[in-house]
Amino acid sequence: MLVMKVVKEGMCSYSDIKEGKIDYEDIINMNDYLTLKQDLEAEAIAIERKKNEQDR
């Protein structure tokens, strides 16, 4: 699943992984980045919703 997440997000190709151009540590780092990005986006949405509720 970790491998496909970075491939799906376009961070590398599956063939790069299969050919050894990307190692497991690279995949872990890319997944950590994607998780952080997702968390920050979710937090930004929550803040915006809260702001909109207060403006009503």
TACOR-V43725 format. One record per pair of residues at least 12 apart in sequence whose ideal C-beta (glycine too) atoms are under 10 Angstrom apart, sorted by the first residue. I is the first residue (numbers start at 0). J is the second residue. Records with the same first field share a line. If there is no record, write none. Layout:
I=J + J
This chain:
0=30
1=23 + 26 + 27 + 29 + 30 + 33
2=16 + 17 + 21 + 23 + 26 + 29 + 30
3=16
4=26 + 29 + 30 + 33 + 34
5=21 + 25 + 26 + 27 + 28 + 29 + 30 + 32 + 33
6=21 + 26 + 29
7=33
8=29 + 30 + 32 + 33 + 36
10=25 + 26 + 28 + 29 + 30 + 32 + 33
11=25 + 26 + 29
